[in-house]
Amino acid sequence: MKASELRAKDVAGLEKEVSDLLKAHFGLRMQKATQQLTNHSQLGKTKRDIARAKTILAEKKKEAAK
């Protein structure tokens, strides 16, 4: 997911996105553990998407606190 797409969302939308990404990442980790994961690059992509979403969420919360 692109940062511009995430910046367009509000705080509640970002929190839901982070939650969904964490669930997806957990599912990928379980697939890897049971050797069912075929595309291992998905793990890194979801990790980066989680970090990107959390960063933008923190920025929005900081801006809202001002």
PyMOL commands that set and color helices and strands:
alter all, ss='L'
color gray80, all
select helices_A, chain A and resi 3-7+11-33+41-65
alter helices_A, ss='H'
color red, helices_A
deselect
rebuild
show_as cartoon
